[in-house]
């Protein structure tokens, strides 16, 4: 009888305490991946690739970056080493601040992980922006070490908490493409 009571108690603890807690933690982690300031770099380093022509790799990379929940399509311009990302929602619908932070973060990640990617063009209904590797490399300096976790956090993520930094960086790096 004692074993039955112990078993039911243990089962109840697992079902009603431990599993719900683990599910909440997992959900928090998933939500954190949508924010550049809390995104987990370790989650995307597996997409490091020499060549941008691997569309499966590129699309999986962007599916694991902020704005992943925003519907989009991709187009490769291999002759120009350019990736075009076509978002289906307007910037207003997503949020101006969120878009600016995400484009800075996502561009930095894409250039750091895809060796021959030279240009990215982001299209939203009514707006387009372009960015290139050269500007990102100059902006961060010593770009080839940026994927080290502490450098990534200091040079990329922590700075995105500063609204002025985001505005200035966006204006400097992502030119409007008409």
N, C-alpha and C positions, 0 to 999 in steps of 0.2 A: 504493500500500500504506500509506503514511504517513497519507493522508487517511482510510482505513478505520479504522486504529487510533485516530486522533484522534476520528473520529465515534463509534466504539464507546465510547471513554473518556468523551467528553462526554455521550453518552446515559446511560451508567452513573451518572455524577455526578448528572445531573438526576433519574433514576429512583430512585436509592438513597440520595441525600443531600438534595438540595434539596426534592423533593416530599414526602418523609416529614417533613422539618423544617417545611415550610409547613403540612402537615396537623396536626402536633402543636401548632403555634402557633394555628391556627384552633380546635382543640379546647379549648385553654386559654382562649381568648377566650370561647367559648360557655359554658364552665363558670363563668367569671368573671361572666357575666351573671346567674347564679343567686344571687350574693352581693350584698347591698345595698352593702357597702363597696367592691366592685370593679366594680359595674355601670356601664356607659357611658351617661351621660345623653344623649349625642349620638344614641344608637340610638333614643330614644323621643320626641325633640322633634318628629318628623314627625307625631306623633299629637295635637299641640296642636289644639284645636277649641273653638269657642264653645259648642257644644251637646252635652249628654250623650246626646241621643236618637239619635245615630249609633252604633248597636250594633256595627257592624262596626269602627269606629274604637276604641271602648272595649274590645272583646274583643281586638283586635290590640295595643292598649296593654298589657293584662294578660298577653298571650302573650309580651311582651318585657320583663317585669319579673320580679324574683325570685318564686319559687313558680310559675313558668310550667309546670314539669313536673308540678305537682300537679293532678290532674283536678278540674274544677270546671264549674259552670254559672253563668249570669248571669240576673238579672231586673231590669228597669228599672221604677221607679215614677216615671214622668214627672211626675205631679201633685205629687209630693213632692220632685222633683229628687234622687232617691235611686237609687243603684246597690246591688244586693244580689249578693254573690259567695258562691256555695255550694260550698265545698270538699268533696270526697268522702273525704278522709283526715282522721283525728283529729289533733289537735295533738301528741299523744304519738308518733304514727307519723311525723310530719314533724320534730318536734323543737321544744321550747318556745322556745329561744333563736332558732332560725331563723325561727319564725313571728313572734315579737315584732319582730325586726329588719325582717323583710319587710313586716309590716303598717304599721309606721311609715313605712318607705321608700315602699312602694307607694301609701299614702294621700297622702303628700306629693306624689308624682309625679302622681297622678290629679287632685288639687285644683289643682296648678300648671298642668296641661295642659288640663283641661276646665273652661272658664270658668263654666258654670252648674251644675256638679255641687255640691250642697250637703251631701249625706250619703252615707256608705258603710256598709253593714252586711255584716260578714263572718260567715258561718256555717260551722262545722265540726261534724261529728257530736259532739253533747254540749256544744258551746260556741258562743256568739255574741258578737260585739263590734260596737260602733257608734262612728263617728267623724264629726265634722262640720267643714265648711270654717272656720267661725268660730274654733273652737278651734285648728286648724292655723295659721291666719293669725296669731292672737294668740301662739301658741307660738313661731313663728319671727320675728315682727316683720318689717316691710318685705318681706312675702311676695312682692310683685310683682316683685322682683329675684332671686328664689331660683333661677330657671332659668339664671342666668349661671354658667358652669362653675366658676369659683373659689368663688363663694358656695355653690353646690350642694355642692361637695366639703367646704368648711369647716363649713357649717351642718347639712348632712344626713349625708353619708357618713362623714366622719372621726369624728364623735361616736358613731357606732354601734359603734365599737371598744370603747367604755367600757360594761362590763356594767351598772354602776349607772345610767348615763344611759339605757340601753335600758329597764331596769326602771321607773325613775321616769317616763320619757316614756310608756311603754306604759300605766302606771297613770293618768297624767294625761290622755292623749289618747283611749285606746280603752277606753271603759267597757263592762263586761259587759252584754250585752243579753239579758235573760231574757224 
